């Protein structure tokens, strides 16, 4: 159901339910959540999530979509991916529909093949996506695209997604792994700080530019006083690639 592999400091997680077009059920959501946590705890500095076959994820498995356990597992999995301190890249190898779009947008970056398509057809089914998903979609793709997806149940092609910013690049799994490998070489404390601040921006746009939360100040200071900062300066003087340790 879920295949994991290691590529240096990158962990790849492949949804493997091609017979269901990689539809999500409770078991798979739990497996993804645990796999993400275990990969980071095991030292992975970047993650790639993709699907087996020709679909990234066709959405929720309709056989269990109305089960409360599924909604709990889905939300927990999405938040775990978003909150994990390392970059998570979606390698969108085909259609990402409904919960598949949710999975893609909860990642930090998206690399998509030309066959990829995004859509959330809740209005066609009498369902609803949680408010977090709508805000995240609007933040990434823009309010106009989010309204077309949610209010008119329209789909977004890979080419359209690249234009509006819903995806970051066109490419396949190898391209996503290469991007992840690049991210894995960057300073972990800096990346984790930036990711957390950017994620919180979508929920609070009322603060002025000089009003920071205590944790923002603390993590900012931690970056500037870290051994990685010293290593970065030394590597620059010595004209070599820095070796960051996340401390």
Secondary structure as GFF3:
##gff-version 3
##sequence-region A 1 247
A	DSSP	beta_strand	2	7	.	.	.	ID=ss1
A	DSSP	beta_strand	10	15	.	.	.	ID=ss2
A	DSSP	three_ten_helix	18	20	.	.	.	ID=ss3
A	DSSP	alpha_helix	26	41	.	.	.	ID=ss4
A	DSSP	beta_strand	46	51	.	.	.	ID=ss5
A	DSSP	beta_strand	55	57	.	.	.	ID=ss6
A	DSSP	alpha_helix	68	83	.	.	.	ID=ss7
A	DSSP	beta_strand	87	92	.	.	.	ID=ss8
A	DSSP	beta_strand	95	97	.	.	.	ID=ss9
A	DSSP	alpha_helix	99	106	.	.	.	ID=ss10
A	DSSP	beta_strand	109	112	.	.	.	ID=ss11
A	DSSP	beta_strand	117	119	.	.	.	ID=ss12
A	DSSP	alpha_helix	122	125	.	.	.	ID=ss13
A	DSSP	alpha_helix	131	141	.	.	.	ID=ss14
A	DSSP	alpha_helix	143	151	.	.	.	ID=ss15
A	DSSP	beta_strand	156	157	.	.	.	ID=ss16
A	DSSP	alpha_helix	158	164	.	.	.	ID=ss17
A	DSSP	beta_strand	169	170	.	.	.	ID=ss18
A	DSSP	alpha_helix	173	184	.	.	.	ID=ss19
A	DSSP	alpha_helix	188	201	.	.	.	ID=ss20
A	DSSP	alpha_helix	214	224	.	.	.	ID=ss21
A	DSSP	alpha_helix	227	238	.	.	.	ID=ss22
###
